[in-house]
Amino acid sequence: MYRPTLTLTLPNARGALEAGLAAIASGQTQFDMEQLNVVDSSAVATLVAWKRAAREKGAELRFINLPADLLSLAGLYGVTELIEH
């Protein structure tokens, strides 16, 4: 089960994106973000890409325990609904 840990920023976003896409391809439909504590705009883009990939597969991806910083960035970019639902 894939679970993002500690940091999701530009330097590691590609690896996180690929790991998440692999998890989605294998049927994972929920990502727990509890351990994530450092984010930047690439984290928002990664979550949106994961949602899109799940939707294209006919699945609904759910994020739980989203950190406040990530929700704040999502609000800034106007995509909160995309990652909260």
N, CA, C and O atoms as a printed pandas DataFrame, in Angstrom:
     atom_number atom_name residue_name chain_id  residue_number  x_coord  y_coord  z_coord
0              1         N          MET        A               1    0.838   -1.178    0.000
1              2        CA          MET        A               1    0.000    0.000    0.000
2              3         C          MET        A               1    0.884    1.242    0.000
3              4         O          MET        A               1    1.727    1.413    0.880
4              5         N          TYR        A               2    0.688    2.093   -0.978
5              6        CA          TYR        A               2    1.483    3.319   -1.084
6              7         C          TYR        A               2    0.965    4.366   -0.113
7              8         O          TYR        A               2   -0.242    4.539    0.057
8              9         N          ARG        A               3    1.911    5.067    0.527
9             10        CA          ARG        A               3    1.574    6.128    1.457
10            11         C          ARG        A               3    2.666    7.192    1.379
11            12         O          ARG        A               3    3.811    6.921    1.739
12            13         N          PRO        A               4    2.331    8.407    0.911
13            14        CA          PRO        A               4    3.344    9.466    0.854
14            15         C          PRO        A               4    3.885    9.759    2.251
15            16         O          PRO        A               4    3.124    9.782    3.219
16            17         N          THR        A               5    5.171    9.979    2.358
17            18        CA          THR        A               5    5.755   10.248    3.661
18            19         C          THR        A               5    6.574   11.527    3.678
19            20         O          THR        A               5    7.285   11.840    2.723
20            21         N          LEU        A               6    6.468   12.230    4.733
21            22        CA          LEU        A               6    7.233   13.417    5.087
22            23         C          LEU        A               6    7.182   14.566    4.097
23            24         O          LEU        A               6    6.602   15.608    4.401
24            25         N          THR        A               7    7.767   14.406    2.929
25            26        CA          THR        A               7    7.918   15.529    2.011
26            27         C          THR        A               7    7.381   15.196    0.625
27            28         O          THR        A               7    7.667   14.141    0.058
28            29         N          LEU        A               8    6.594   16.130    0.100
29            30        CA          LEU        A               8    6.169   16.025   -1.298
30            31         C          LEU        A               8    6.380   17.407   -1.911
31            32         O          LEU        A               8    5.496   18.264   -1.897
32            33         N          THR        A               9    7.588   17.587   -2.451
33            34        CA          THR        A               9    7.991   18.853   -3.055
34            35         C          THR        A               9    8.635   18.567   -4.409
35            36         O          THR        A               9    8.806   17.410   -4.794
36            37         N          LEU        A              10    8.980   19.601   -5.104
37            38        CA          LEU        A              10    9.507   19.460   -6.460
38            39         C          LEU        A              10   10.620   18.411   -6.601
39            40         O          LEU        A              10   10.579   17.625   -7.547
40            41         N          PRO        A              11   11.605   18.368   -5.704
41            42        CA          PRO        A              11   12.681   17.388   -5.891
42            43         C          PRO        A              11   12.232   15.920   -5.883
43            44         O          PRO        A              11   12.878   15.081   -6.511
44            45         N          ASN        A              12   11.141   15.599   -5.187
45            46        CA          ASN        A              12   10.729   14.196   -5.158
46            47         C          ASN        A              12    9.342   13.959   -5.755
47            48         O          ASN        A              12    8.792   12.864   -5.631
48            49         N          ALA        A              13    8.785   14.961   -6.390
49            50        CA          ALA        A              13    7.425   14.843   -6.927
50            51         C          ALA        A              13    7.321   13.771   -8.016
51            52         O          ALA        A              13    6.337   13.033   -8.052
52            53         N          ARG        A              14    8.298   13.672   -8.886
53            54        CA          ARG        A              14    8.227   12.682   -9.966
54            55         C          ARG        A              14    8.184   11.260   -9.404
55            56         O          ARG        A              14    7.389   10.436   -9.857
56            57         N          GLY        A              15    9.024   10.977   -8.433
57            58        CA          GLY        A              15    9.020    9.651   -7.817
58            59         C          GLY        A              15    7.713    9.356   -7.105
59            60         O          GLY        A              15    7.189    8.246   -7.195
60            61         N          ALA        A              16    7.183   10.349   -6.395
61            62        CA          ALA        A              16    5.901   10.178   -5.711
62            63         C          ALA        A              16    4.780    9.979   -6.719
63            64         O          ALA        A              16    3.906    9.134   -6.525
64            65         N          LEU        A              17    4.805   10.756   -7.795
65            66        CA          LEU        A              17    3.792   10.609   -8.841
66            67         C          LEU        A              17    3.792    9.193   -9.385
67            68         O          LEU        A              17    2.739    8.563   -9.489
68            69         N          GLU        A              18    4.963    8.692   -9.731
69            70        CA          GLU        A              18    5.070    7.344  -10.302
70            71         C          GLU        A              18    4.643    6.274   -9.308
71            72         O          GLU        A              18    3.960    5.322   -9.685
72            73         N          ALA        A              19    5.038    6.417   -8.036
73            74        CA          ALA        A              19    4.643    5.439   -7.017
74            75         C          ALA        A              19    3.128    5.438   -6.827
75            76         O          ALA        A              19    2.512    4.381   -6.694
76            77         N          GLY        A              20    2.540    6.618   -6.817
77            78        CA          GLY        A              20    1.093    6.714   -6.679
78            79         C          GLY        A              20    0.363    6.143   -7.879
79            80         O          GLY        A              20   -0.650    5.461   -7.724
80            81         N          LEU        A              21    0.863    6.411   -9.065
81            82        CA          LEU        A              21    0.231    5.865  -10.277
82            83         C          LEU        A              21    0.298    4.343  -10.284
83            84         O          LEU        A              21   -0.651    3.676  -10.696
84            85         N          ALA        A              22    1.416    3.799   -9.829
85            86        CA          ALA        A              22    1.543    2.338   -9.750
86            87         C          ALA        A              22    0.545    1.767   -8.737
87            88         O          ALA        A              22   -0.051    0.716   -8.973
88            89         N          ALA        A              23    0.369    2.455   -7.625
89            90        CA          ALA        A              23   -0.584    2.006   -6.606
90            91         C          ALA        A              23   -2.010    2.049   -7.149
91            92         O          ALA        A              23   -2.801    1.138   -6.907
92            93         N          ILE        A              24   -2.326    3.096   -7.873
93            94        CA          ILE        A              24   -3.660    3.220   -8.476
94            95         C          ILE        A              24   -3.873    2.106   -9.497
95            96         O          ILE        A              24   -4.935    1.484   -9.538
96            97         N          ALA        A              25   -2.863    1.861  -10.314
97            98        CA          ALA        A              25   -2.963    0.802  -11.326
98            99         C          ALA        A              25   -3.183   -0.565  -10.685
99           100         O          ALA        A              25   -3.809   -1.439  -11.285
100          101         N          SER        A              26   -2.672   -0.752   -9.469
101          102        CA          SER        A              26   -2.846   -2.037   -8.792
102          103         C          SER        A              26   -4.119   -2.092   -7.948
103          104         O          SER        A              26   -4.382   -3.085   -7.269
104          105         N          GLY        A              27   -4.908   -1.009   -7.998
105          106        CA          GLY        A              27   -6.208   -1.036   -7.348
106          107         C          GLY        A              27   -6.357   -0.244   -6.074
107          108         O          GLY        A              27   -7.437   -0.252   -5.482
108          109         N          GLN        A              28   -5.320    0.443   -5.621
109          110        CA          GLN        A              28   -5.449    1.244   -4.401
110          111         C          GLN        A              28   -6.381    2.423   -4.662
111          112         O          GLN        A              28   -6.252    3.101   -5.681
112          113         N          THR        A              29   -7.311    2.668   -3.755
113          114        CA          THR        A              29   -8.293    3.743   -3.935
114          115         C          THR        A              29   -8.283    4.761   -2.800
115          116         O          THR        A              29   -9.131    5.652   -2.757
116          117         N          GLN        A              30   -7.336    4.633   -1.891
117          118        CA          GLN        A              30   -7.241    5.580   -0.784
118          119         C          GLN        A              30   -5.777    5.798   -0.431
119          120         O          GLN        A              30   -5.007    4.848   -0.292
120          121         N          PHE        A              31   -5.406    7.065   -0.288
121          122        CA          PHE        A              31   -4.051    7.417    0.135
122          123         C          PHE        A              31   -4.154    8.154    1.460
123          124         O          PHE        A              31   -4.890    9.135    1.573
124          125         N          ASP        A              32   -3.425    7.691    2.456
125          126        CA          ASP        A              32   -3.382    8.341    3.759
126          127         C          ASP        A              32   -2.218    9.328    3.758
127          128         O          ASP        A              32   -1.065    8.943    3.561
128          129         N          MET        A              33   -2.527   10.592    3.978
129          130        CA          MET        A              33   -1.519   11.654    3.918
130          131         C          MET        A              33   -1.033   12.082    5.299
131          132         O          MET        A              33   -0.410   13.135    5.438
132          133         N          GLU        A              34   -1.312   11.283    6.309
133          134        CA          GLU        A              34   -1.018   11.642    7.692
134          135         C          GLU        A              34    0.460   11.961    7.935
135          136         O          GLU        A              34    0.768   12.860    8.718
136          137         N          GLN        A              35    1.363   11.253    7.291
137          138        CA          GLN        A              35    2.793   11.453    7.539
138          139         C          GLN        A              35    3.388   12.603    6.732
139          140         O          GLN        A              35    4.539   12.979    6.952
140          141         N          LEU        A              36    2.630   13.156    5.818
141          142        CA          LEU        A              36    3.115   14.229    4.946
142          143         C          LEU        A              36    3.144   15.546    5.721
143          144         O          LEU        A              36    2.115   15.994    6.226
144          145         N          ASN        A              37    4.321   16.164    5.814
145          146        CA          ASN        A              37    4.387   17.412    6.574
146          147         C          ASN        A              37    5.105   18.562    5.869
147          148         O          ASN        A              37    5.124   19.676    6.392
148          149         N          VAL        A              38    5.688   18.326    4.713
149          150        CA          VAL        A              38    6.306   19.402    3.932
150          151         C          VAL        A              38    5.796   19.276    2.504
151          152         O          VAL        A              38    5.998   18.255    1.847
152          153         N          VAL        A              39    5.130   20.331    2.032
153          154        CA          VAL        A              39    4.551   20.314    0.683
154          155         C          VAL        A              39    4.817   21.634   -0.025
155          156         O          VAL        A              39    5.098   22.657    0.600
156          157         N          ASP        A              40    4.721   21.580   -1.330
157          158        CA          ASP        A              40    4.736   22.796   -2.137
158          159         C          ASP        A              40    3.713   22.601   -3.266
159          160         O          ASP        A              40    2.935   21.648   -3.237
160          161         N          SER        A              41    3.714   23.475   -4.231
161          162        CA          SER        A              41    2.710   23.408   -5.290
162          163         C          SER        A              41    2.774   22.104   -6.085
163          164         O          SER        A              41    1.766   21.674   -6.645
164          165         N          SER        A              42    3.943   21.475   -6.139
165          166        CA          SER        A              42    4.026   20.210   -6.871
166          167         C          SER        A              42    3.231   19.111   -6.165
167          168         O          SER        A              42    2.806   18.156   -6.815
168          169         N          ALA        A              43    3.022   19.220   -4.867
169          170        CA          ALA        A              43    2.183   18.251   -4.154
170          171         C          ALA        A              43    0.742   18.350   -4.638
171          172         O          ALA        A              43    0.082   17.333   -4.851
172          173         N          VAL        A              44    0.259   19.564   -4.809
173          174        CA          VAL        A              44   -1.103   19.761   -5.311
174          175         C          VAL        A              44   -1.224   19.163   -6.705
175          176         O          VAL        A              44   -2.182   18.446   -6.996
176          177         N          ALA        A              45   -0.259   19.453   -7.562
177          178        CA          ALA        A              45   -0.288   18.915   -8.927
178          179         C          ALA        A              45   -0.240   17.388   -8.928
179          180         O          ALA        A              45   -0.897   16.746   -9.748
180          181         N          THR        A              46    0.525   16.814   -8.023
181          182        CA          THR        A              46    0.630   15.357   -7.937
182          183         C          THR        A              46   -0.699   14.738   -7.530
183          184         O          THR        A              46   -1.125   13.747   -8.124
184          185         N          LEU        A              47   -1.361   15.307   -6.526
185          186        CA          LEU        A              47   -2.646   14.778   -6.086
186          187         C          LEU        A              47   -3.704   14.888   -7.181
187          188         O          LEU        A              47   -4.511   13.976   -7.365
188          189         N          VAL        A              48   -3.698   15.994   -7.897
189          190        CA          VAL        A              48   -4.653   16.166   -8.998
190          191         C          VAL        A              48   -4.368   15.130  -10.091
191          192         O          VAL        A              48   -5.301   14.562  -10.658
192          193         N          ALA        A              49   -3.107   14.882  -10.387
193          194        CA          ALA        A              49   -2.752   13.875  -11.398
194          195         C          ALA        A              49   -3.186   12.485  -10.955
195          196         O          ALA        A              49   -3.674   11.701  -11.769
196          197         N          TRP        A              50   -3.015   12.173   -9.675
197          198        CA          TRP        A              50   -3.467   10.875   -9.160
198          199         C          TRP        A              50   -4.972   10.738   -9.284
199          200         O          TRP        A              50   -5.472    9.683   -9.677
200          201         N          LYS        A              51   -5.698   11.796   -8.951
201          202        CA          LYS        A              51   -7.168   11.759   -9.067
202          203         C          LYS        A              51   -7.574   11.497  -10.510
203          204         O          LYS        A              51   -8.455   10.680  -10.780
204          205         N          ARG        A              52   -6.927   12.196  -11.432
205          206        CA          ARG        A              52   -7.234   12.038  -12.853
206          207         C          ARG        A              52   -6.956   10.612  -13.313
207          208         O          ARG        A              52   -7.754   10.028  -14.046
208          209         N          ALA        A              53   -5.836   10.054  -12.889
209          210        CA          ALA        A              53   -5.484    8.685  -13.271
210          211         C          ALA        A              53   -6.507    7.688  -12.737
211          212         O          ALA        A              53   -6.898    6.760  -13.444
212          213         N          ALA        A              54   -6.935    7.873  -11.508
213          214        CA          ALA        A              54   -7.942    6.974  -10.932
214          215         C          ALA        A              54   -9.260    7.088  -11.695
215          216         O          ALA        A              54   -9.897    6.080  -12.002
216          217         N          ARG        A              55   -9.656    8.302  -11.994
217          218        CA          ARG        A              55  -10.903    8.531  -12.723
218          219         C          ARG        A              55  -10.848    7.890  -14.106
219          220         O          ARG        A              55  -11.833    7.307  -14.558
220          221         N          GLU        A              56   -9.708    7.993  -14.776
221          222        CA          GLU        A              56   -9.548    7.376  -16.100
222          223         C          GLU        A              56   -9.637    5.852  -16.017
223          224         O          GLU        A              56  -10.002    5.187  -16.987
224          225         N          LYS        A              57   -9.302    5.317  -14.861
225          226        CA          LYS        A              57   -9.385    3.875  -14.630
226          227         C          LYS        A              57  -10.789    3.455  -14.185
227          228         O          LYS        A              57  -11.079    2.267  -14.048
228          229         N          GLY        A              58  -11.651    4.449  -13.963
229          230        CA          GLY        A              58  -13.009    4.160  -13.517
230          231         C          GLY        A              58  -13.133    4.006  -12.017
231          232         O          GLY        A              58  -14.101    3.426  -11.525
232          233         N          ALA        A              59  -12.150    4.527  -11.282
233          234        CA          ALA        A              59  -12.152    4.431   -9.823
234          235         C          ALA        A              59  -12.204    5.823   -9.210
235          236         O          ALA        A              59  -11.897    6.820   -9.864
236          237         N          GLU        A              60  -12.591    5.870   -7.964
237          238        CA          GLU        A              60  -12.589    7.124   -7.212
238          239         C          GLU        A              60  -11.480    7.040   -6.173
239          240         O          GLU        A              60  -11.498    6.158   -5.314
240          241         N          LEU        A              61  -10.524    7.944   -6.247
241          242        CA          LEU        A              61   -9.421    7.985   -5.300
242          243         C          LEU        A              61   -9.766    8.939   -4.174
243          244         O          LEU        A              61  -10.245   10.048   -4.410
244          245         N          ARG        A              62   -9.521    8.503   -2.957
245          246        CA          ARG        A              62   -9.827    9.311   -1.781
246          247         C          ARG        A              62   -8.544    9.572   -1.004
247          248         O          ARG        A              62   -7.724    8.674   -0.814
248          249         N          PHE        A              63   -8.383   10.819   -0.557
249          250        CA          PHE        A              63   -7.262   11.198    0.285
250          251         C          PHE        A              63   -7.772   11.402    1.701
251          252         O          PHE        A              63   -8.781   12.077    1.906
252          253         N          ILE        A              64   -7.083   10.823    2.681
253          254        CA          ILE        A              64   -7.466   11.043    4.065
254          255         C          ILE        A              64   -6.301   11.688    4.817
255          256         O          ILE        A              64   -5.139   11.554    4.433
256          257         N          ASN        A              65   -6.641   12.381    5.883
257          258        CA          ASN        A              65   -5.648   13.056    6.728
258          259         C          ASN        A              65   -4.805   14.057    5.948
259          260         O          ASN        A              65   -3.582   14.096    6.086
260          261         N          LEU        A              66   -5.473   14.867    5.124
261          262        CA          LEU        A              66   -4.754   15.882    4.361
262          263         C          LEU        A              66   -4.208   16.953    5.303
263          264         O          LEU        A              66   -4.957   17.471    6.131
264          265         N          PRO        A              67   -2.929   17.298    5.199
265          266        CA          PRO        A              67   -2.363   18.338    6.059
266          267         C          PRO        A              67   -2.925   19.717    5.714
267          268         O          PRO        A              67   -3.281   19.989    4.567
268          269         N          ALA        A              68   -2.996   20.568    6.713
269          270        CA          ALA        A              68   -3.546   21.915    6.539
270          271         C          ALA        A              68   -2.790   22.704    5.469
271          272         O          ALA        A              68   -3.405   23.433    4.691
272          273         N          ASP        A              69   -1.471   22.566    5.423
273          274        CA          ASP        A              69   -0.682   23.300    4.422
274          275         C          ASP        A              69   -1.073   22.898    3.002
275          276         O          ASP        A              69   -1.137   23.742    2.107
276          277         N          LEU        A              70   -1.329   21.638    2.805
277          278        CA          LEU        A              70   -1.724   21.148    1.488
278          279         C          LEU        A              70   -3.114   21.666    1.118
279          280         O          LEU        A              70   -3.348   22.069   -0.021
280          281         N          LEU        A              71   -4.020   21.652    2.071
281          282        CA          LEU        A              71   -5.363   22.182    1.814
282          283         C          LEU        A              71   -5.317   23.683    1.530
283          284         O          LEU        A              71   -6.072   24.184    0.697
284          285         N          SER        A              72   -4.442   24.389    2.213
285          286        CA          SER        A              72   -4.282   25.817    1.968
286          287         C          SER        A              72   -3.788   26.082    0.549
287          288         O          SER        A              72   -4.306   26.963   -0.137
288          289         N          LEU        A              73   -2.794   25.327    0.110
289          290        CA          LEU        A              73   -2.302   25.473   -1.265
290          291         C          LEU        A              73   -3.385   25.124   -2.279
291          292         O          LEU        A              73   -3.544   25.815   -3.285
292          293         N          ALA        A              74   -4.123   24.061   -2.019
293          294        CA          ALA        A              74   -5.201   23.668   -2.934
294          295         C          ALA        A              74   -6.240   24.786   -3.033
295          296         O          ALA        A              74   -6.754   25.066   -4.116
296          297         N          GLY        A              75   -6.545   25.418   -1.912
297          298        CA          GLY        A              75   -7.475   26.543   -1.924
298          299         C          GLY        A              75   -6.936   27.709   -2.725
299          300         O          GLY        A              75   -7.674   28.348   -3.476
300          301         N          LEU        A              76   -5.657   27.988   -2.570
301          302        CA          LEU        A              76   -5.010   29.074   -3.310
302          303         C          LEU        A              76   -5.131   28.862   -4.820
303          304         O          LEU        A              76   -5.338   29.811   -5.577
304          305         N          TYR        A              77   -4.998   27.594   -5.250
305          306        CA          TYR        A              77   -5.068   27.268   -6.673
306          307         C          TYR        A              77   -6.477   26.927   -7.144
307          308         O          TYR        A              77   -6.684   26.643   -8.323
308          309         N          GLY        A              78   -7.442   26.953   -6.234
309          310        CA          GLY        A              78   -8.833   26.703   -6.605
310          311         C          GLY        A              78   -9.152   25.256   -6.938
311          312         O          GLY        A              78  -10.050   24.985   -7.736
312          313         N          VAL        A              79   -8.422   24.322   -6.334
313          314        CA          VAL        A              79   -8.656   22.909   -6.634
314          315         C          VAL        A              79   -9.003   22.079   -5.394
315          316         O          VAL        A              79   -8.883   20.854   -5.413
316          317         N          THR        A              80   -9.422   22.732   -4.342
317          318        CA          THR        A              80   -9.748   22.022   -3.101
318          319         C          THR        A              80  -10.758   20.922   -3.343
319          320         O          THR        A              80  -10.601   19.810   -2.839
320          321         N          GLU        A              81  -11.788   21.217   -4.106
321          322        CA          GLU        A              81  -12.828   20.206   -4.380
322          323         C          GLU        A              81  -12.268   18.988   -5.095
323          324         O          GLU        A              81  -12.762   17.876   -4.910
324          325         N          LEU        A              82  -11.254   19.186   -5.901
325          326        CA          LEU        A              82  -10.670   18.054   -6.629
326          327         C          LEU        A              82   -9.967   17.068   -5.706
327          328         O          LEU        A              82   -9.958   15.864   -5.963
328          329         N          ILE        A              83   -9.379   17.582   -4.632
329          330        CA          ILE        A              83   -8.639   16.656   -3.770
330          331         C          ILE        A              83   -9.405   16.248   -2.519
331          332         O          ILE        A              83   -9.056   15.251   -1.887
332          333         N          GLU        A              84  -10.438   16.992   -2.149
333          334        CA          GLU        A              84  -11.192   16.631   -0.952
334          335         C          GLU        A              84  -12.318   15.648   -1.232
335          336         O          GLU        A              84  -12.820   15.016   -0.303
336          337         N          HIS        A              85  -12.721   15.504   -2.469
337          338        CA          HIS        A              85  -13.868   14.626   -2.778
338          339         C          HIS        A              85  -13.454   13.488   -3.682
339          340         O          HIS        A              85  -14.283   12.654   -4.045
